[in-house]
Structures are given as structure tokens and as C-alpha cells.
Amino acid sequence: MTTKTNTPAADVGDYMKVFACTAVMMQTVLSLVLTTGPSLNVQTGIGVVYNLVKYTAPAFIFGILFTTIRTNETSDLRNYGSYMSKQFSALFVPTFWWTLIYLICLPNVQQITKFHNITSFLWQFINGNAAPHLWYNTMMLQFIILMPFFWWLSRWTVKSTKRLYVVLAITIIGYFCWLLFYDHFVFYGSQMQNWYLLDRIFISFIIYGILGALAWKKHAQLENLLRKFWWLIAIVLVLSFVWTNAELSGFGHPVSLANAIYYKPSMTIYALAVIGLVAALAFMNIRQRSTILNPMHFLATYAYRAYLSNVFWLQLIWHVFGHSLGNVHPVWAIISCYIITWILSFVSAYLFHVGWFSIKNKIHG
């Protein structure tokens, strides 16, 4: 039995976006609480939880490609204009405004360096250093721009089983070669300071984009595989999670979350295992016509905009009570700041969206 994934309210991509957005907010909270200098046990716990939610960018890229290929099955360069027009209003416009807000209203959250003139302002604006999480936008928007390549590749690949296996083999082998290159030259390598921007070039996440595109093209076969072998994926997830924590603990204390990066085999395998289990859950819910499908699609619609705003709301919460609470009860600070940030991020994303459309309708009406 296969799933008609083109009909339900939510698809696998929606699940990826919601899981990724929900988890990434925890990463930001953990990073802030760690700055209060908690006990060694709490630091260790923060590292473990951080590794637990360190699958977000891969899941989001996988989800975007899955949904985009599904909803643009026959698109090519002739449809590129209309496609980019929709993406411009949905992704590029909110990215522009939130980046501007961070640079002007919260310049202290800039990464690597600070702007000091118009040129450096523009550089911070486009390179993802305007806030801790905006590196992801710089990387993700490249996939949006390059979508015609994925339209072509996904169609070409599934024309024969041989092509599918060749593309999968080249993708996996090529990506792990990239990880070796990154580990040797960038991660505590000779080019650590000079080549840090490699983490926001699409090639660093290409495996998740290609797999996301092919996952829709082969969704019936993928669902059957996940139904049979989800338990094996769960074992891989546990083992890779233990592996990532062993690597992080090897750096000792104080815990530095900069050592828990995406670009290593352990984290790649962990992220792929999480993606597999989330996909299995999505397929099961779709198969059972679960009542959770509508809420998941609703949240997925606003996930990206909620992601953009989460650092803004967390900074406000942190200054109101989070920092003082973190000095006394770091665990309660993590829980309370996270829950409030999640709520404010999604509520504001919805209200801003509705408000913007109301204004546009009045102007054009």
C-alpha cells in the first residue's frame, strides 16, 4: 500500500519544516544559557541536548526540496519567473526585513565582526552574520535560486534505476569527501578563520537537497522502506547520537557548542536518521489521515518566518528575565525561554502575515 502524498493537508516537507523550526529555537536558547557559566554537569547536559536538536538545517533543506518538487512536478526554466515571484514574497521579503531589524535594532547579535560603514553593513546584510541564525538564510536561499537544477536532476535521475543508484552513490561519496576536506582545512584547520563562509554555501548541504528532491520522486518506494526498516533507522539514530556526544565530550570543559558542527560524518548520519524517522511519522499520519495533518500544515506555512524572528524575541525575553533566571536556575531558564520564544515566534509570524495582506488588500482595493 502506498500513500497519496499529493492529496493530504500536510506532506513530508511540512513535517520537516515544523520539526526543524521547533528544534532550532532550542539551539539558540542553549547557546545563551551556556554564556552564564553554569556548572559542569549543566554544561554537559546542554551539550547533549544541543546535539539532540542539531539536525535542523538538514531537515529544513530536505523538507523544502521535497515540497517544492512535489508542488512543481513539471516545472522547468519556463516556469522560473512565476516560481521566483512566489518565493520572493514568501522568503526573500521577510528575510530582508528581519535582517534589517537585527542590524539596526540589535546590532550586538552580529557574528564574526560588526559593521562600521555602508560597505560593511551591506556585507553583514548578505553574508548571514547579522544574527546567529541568519547564516542559514544565506545558504537556504541559494537552493531556492538553483531550483531549476533540482527540477532537472530529479526528473533525469528517476528515468532508470541505474541512474538513481549512480546519482545516490556520487552524492553520498562526494559529500563525505567534502566532509573530509572541511575537517582537514576548516574545522580547527589551517583555514579555520579564512574559510568560515563555507558553512553557508549550498554545497555544504547538497546531500539533503538532492535526497529531498528524490524522496518525492520515489515517495511510494520510500514509504515502503521506512515502514519496514524504521526500527533500523532508530538504532542508527541512537548510535550516531552517542557518537556525536562522545566527540563533543572529547573537547572537555568548558563546553563549546562551536565544536558540535554539521560538517562531520557523525552529525550527517544523525541528521539523516532523524529525517528518516520524521518522514516515517509523516507517512504514517498521512496513511491514517491523522487529525494532526492540518495543524502541521498550518505551522509549516509560518515556520520560516517564525524562524527568522526567534532570536529577536529570545533577546527580549533574555533581557527581561532570562539572564537573571539563567544565573540561578539554568534548566528553568532553558525551559521557560524556549516555550515563550516558540509561542511568540509563531504568533508574530501569523499576525505579521495577516496584517501585511490586510494592508496590501486595502492599498490595492
C-alpha positions in Angstrom: 0.0 0.0 0.0 1.3 3.4 -0.9 0.4 6.9 0.2 -1.2 9.5 -2.0 1.0 12.2 -0.8 -0.3 14.8 -3.3 -3.7 15.0 -1.6 -3.3 15.4 2.2 -3.2 18.8 4.1 0.4 18.2 5.1 3.3 16.4 3.4 6.6 15.1 4.5 8.2 18.5 3.8 5.8 20.2 6.2 6.8 17.8 9.0 10.5 18.6 8.3 9.9 22.3 8.5 8.0 22.2 11.7 10.4 19.8 13.4 13.4 21.8 12.3 11.9 25.2 13.3 10.9 23.9 16.7 14.3 22.3 17.4 16.4 25.2 16.1 14.9 27.6 18.7 16.2 25.3 21.4 19.7 25.7 19.9 19.6 29.5 20.4 18.3 29.2 23.9 21.0 26.7 24.9 23.7 29.0 23.5 22.6 31.9 25.6 22.2 29.9 28.8 25.7 28.5 28.3 27.1 32.1 28.5 26.0 32.3 32.1 28.7 29.9 33.1 26.6 27.0 34.5 28.0 24.0 36.4 30.0 21.4 34.6 27.0 18.9 34.8 24.7 21.5 33.3 27.2 22.3 30.6 27.4 18.6 29.7 23.6 18.4 29.7 23.4 21.5 27.4 25.9 19.8 25.0 23.8 16.6 24.9 20.5 18.5 24.2 22.3 20.6 21.6 23.4 17.5 19.8 19.9 16.1 20.1 18.4 19.1 18.2 21.4 19.5 15.8 19.5 18.3 12.7 17.6 21.4 11.9 19.3 22.8 8.7 19.5 19.4 7.0 15.8 18.7 7.8 14.7 22.1 6.6 16.6 21.8 3.3 15.2 18.2 2.8 11.7 19.5 3.5 11.9 22.5 1.2 13.1 20.3 -1.7 10.6 17.6 -1.1 7.6 20.0 -1.1 8.9 22.2 -3.9 9.5 19.2 -6.2 6.0 17.8 -5.3 4.2 21.1 -6.0 6.3 21.9 -9.1 6.5 18.4 -10.6 6.6 19.6 -14.3 8.3 22.9 -13.8 11.4 24.0 -15.8 13.1 27.2 -16.8 9.9 28.4 -18.5 8.2 28.5 -15.0 11.2 30.0 -13.2 9.8 33.6 -13.3 6.5 32.7 -11.7 8.2 30.4 -9.2 10.7 33.1 -8.1 7.9 35.6 -7.8 6.1 33.4 -5.3 9.4 32.7 -3.4 10.3 36.4 -3.4 7.2 37.3 -1.3 7.3 34.2 0.8 11.0 34.0 1.6 13.1 36.9 0.3 10.9 39.8 1.6 10.7 38.5 5.3 14.4 37.7 5.1 15.1 41.3 4.0 13.0 42.9 6.8 14.2 40.7 9.6 17.9 41.1 8.6 17.3 44.9 8.6 15.7 44.7 12.1 18.6 42.7 13.5 21.3 45.1 12.1 19.5 48.3 13.2 17.7 47.3 16.4 20.0 44.5 17.7 23.5 45.2 16.3 25.0 43.4 19.3 23.9 40.0 17.9 26.1 40.2 14.8 28.6 37.4 14.3 32.4 37.4 13.5 32.6 41.2 13.2 30.5 44.4 13.3 29.5 46.8 10.6 31.2 50.2 10.7 30.3 51.8 7.4 27.9 51.3 4.5 30.1 48.7 2.8 30.4 46.5 5.9 26.7 47.0 6.6 25.8 45.6 3.2 28.4 42.8 3.7 26.9 41.8 7.0 23.4 42.0 5.4 24.1 39.4 2.7 26.7 37.1 4.3 24.4 35.9 7.2 26.4 37.5 10.0 23.6 39.9 11.0 22.4 37.4 13.7 23.5 34.0 14.9 20.9 32.1 12.8 20.9 34.1 9.6 23.8 32.2 8.1 21.2 29.6 7.3 19.1 32.0 5.2 22.2 32.8 3.1 22.6 29.1 2.4 18.9 28.2 2.0 18.1 30.9 -0.5 20.8 29.5 -2.8 18.7 26.3 -3.0 15.7 28.4 -4.0 17.6 30.2 -6.7 19.1 26.9 -8.0 15.8 25.1 -8.1 15.8 24.6 -11.9 18.8 22.3 -11.4 16.9 20.2 -8.9 13.8 20.0 -11.2 16.0 18.7 -14.0 18.1 16.4 -11.8 15.1 14.7 -10.1 13.4 14.1 -13.4 16.6 12.8 -15.1 17.6 10.6 -12.2 14.4 8.6 -11.9 14.2 7.7 -15.6 16.1 4.5 -14.7 17.2 2.5 -11.7 20.8 2.7 -12.8 20.7 6.5 -12.9 19.2 6.6 -9.5 21.9 4.4 -7.9 24.6 6.3 -9.7 23.3 9.7 -8.5 22.9 8.4 -5.0 26.4 7.0 -5.0 28.0 10.1 -6.3 26.0 12.3 -3.9 27.0 10.2 -0.8 30.6 9.6 -1.7 31.1 13.2 -2.9 29.5 14.6 0.2 31.7 12.6 2.6 34.7 13.7 0.6 33.6 17.2 1.2 33.3 16.5 5.0 36.9 15.2 4.9 38.0 18.3 3.1 36.2 20.5 5.7 37.6 18.7 8.6 41.2 18.9 7.3 41.2 22.6 6.3 38.4 24.4 8.2 37.4 22.7 11.4 40.4 23.6 13.5 42.4 23.5 10.3 44.7 26.0 8.6 41.8 27.9 7.0 39.5 28.0 10.0 39.3 31.8 10.1 39.5 32.5 6.4 37.1 29.9 5.0 34.3 30.1 7.7 31.8 31.2 5.0 31.9 27.7 3.5 29.2 26.7 6.0 26.7 28.9 4.2 27.5 27.8 0.7 24.8 25.4 -0.7 27.4 22.6 -1.4 27.7 22.1 2.4 24.1 20.8 2.5 23.8 19.5 -1.1 23.1 15.9 0.1 19.9 16.9 1.9 18.7 18.9 -1.1 19.3 16.0 -3.6 17.8 13.4 -1.2 14.8 15.7 -0.6 14.1 16.1 -4.3 14.5 12.3 -5.0 12.4 11.5 -1.9 9.3 12.9 -3.6 10.0 11.3 -6.9 10.3 7.9 -5.2 7.9 8.6 -2.3 6.0 5.3 -2.7 9.1 3.2 -2.5 10.5 5.4 0.3 7.3 4.9 2.4 7.5 1.1 2.0 11.2 1.1 3.0 10.5 3.3 6.1 7.6 1.1 7.2 9.8 -2.0 7.1 13.1 -0.6 8.4 12.2 2.4 10.7 13.5 0.4 13.7 16.9 0.0 12.0 17.0 3.8 11.4 16.1 4.3 15.1 19.1 2.2 16.0 21.4 4.2 13.7 20.0 7.4 15.3 20.8 6.2 18.8 24.3 5.0 17.8 25.2 8.2 15.9 23.8 10.3 18.7 26.1 8.6 21.2 28.9 9.2 18.7 28.3 12.9 18.4 28.2 13.3 22.2 31.4 11.3 22.6 33.1 13.7 20.1 31.8 16.8 21.9 32.8 15.4 25.3 36.3 14.8 23.9 36.9 18.6 23.8 36.4 18.7 27.6 35.1 21.7 29.6 34.0 24.4 29.3 31.6 23.1 26.7 31.8 25.0 23.4 28.9 24.4 21.1 31.1 25.6 18.2 32.5 22.1 18.4 29.2 20.5 17.5 29.1 21.2 13.8 27.1 19.8 10.9 30.1 19.0 8.8 31.3 15.7 10.2 30.2 12.1 9.5 28.6 11.5 12.9 26.3 14.5 12.6 25.5 13.8 9.0 24.4 10.3 9.8 22.4 11.5 12.8 20.7 14.2 10.7 19.8 11.6 8.0 18.4 9.2 10.7 16.2 12.0 12.1 15.0 12.9 8.7 14.2 9.2 8.1 12.2 8.9 11.3 10.3 12.2 10.8 9.4 11.0 7.2 8.2 7.7 8.6 6.0 9.5 11.1 4.6 11.8 8.3 3.9 8.9 6.0 2.1 7.1 8.9 0.0 10.1 9.8 -0.9 10.7 6.1 -1.8 7.0 5.7 -4.1 7.2 8.8 -5.5 10.6 7.8 -4.5 11.9 11.2 -6.1 15.0 12.6 -2.7 16.4 13.2 -2.1 17.0 9.4 -4.0 20.3 9.3 -2.1 21.8 12.3 1.2 20.6 10.9 0.5 22.3 7.5 -0.6 25.5 9.3 2.6 25.6 11.4 4.8 24.7 8.3 3.3 27.7 6.5 4.7 30.0 9.1 7.8 28.0 10.2 10.3 30.0 8.1 9.0 33.4 9.3 8.9 32.1 12.9 12.5 31.0 12.5 13.5 34.5 11.3 12.1 36.2 14.3 13.0 33.7 17.1 16.3 35.4 18.0 14.6 38.8 18.2 12.0 37.5 20.7 14.6 35.5 22.7 16.8 38.6 23.1 13.8 40.5 24.6 13.0 37.6 26.9 16.6 37.2 27.9 16.9 40.8 28.9 13.6 40.8 30.7 14.2 37.8 32.9 16.1 35.1 31.1 19.6 36.2 32.0 18.9 36.6 35.7 17.0 33.3 35.8 19.8 31.6 34.0 22.3 32.6 36.6 20.2 30.9 39.3 18.2 28.1 37.6 19.7 27.4 34.2 17.4 24.5 33.5 14.3 26.5 34.2 15.7 29.4 32.1 16.1 27.0 29.2 12.5 25.6 29.5 10.8 29.0 30.1 12.7 30.9 27.5 12.2 28.2 24.9 8.5 27.9 25.3 7.8 31.6 25.3 10.1 32.1 22.3 8.4 29.4 20.4 4.9 30.9 21.1 5.9 34.5 20.3 7.7 33.4 17.1 4.8 31.6 15.6 2.1 34.0 16.8 4.1 37.0 15.4 4.7 35.2 12.1 1.0 34.6 11.7 -0.1 38.2 12.8 2.5 39.9 10.6 1.4 37.8 7.7 -2.3 38.5 8.2 -1.5 42.2 8.8 0.6 42.5 5.7 -2.0 41.0 3.5 -4.7 43.2 5.0 -2.6 46.3 4.3 -1.9 45.1 0.7 -5.6 44.5 0.1 -6.6 47.9 1.3 -3.9 49.5 -0.9 -5.0 47.6 -4.0 -8.7 47.6 -3.1 
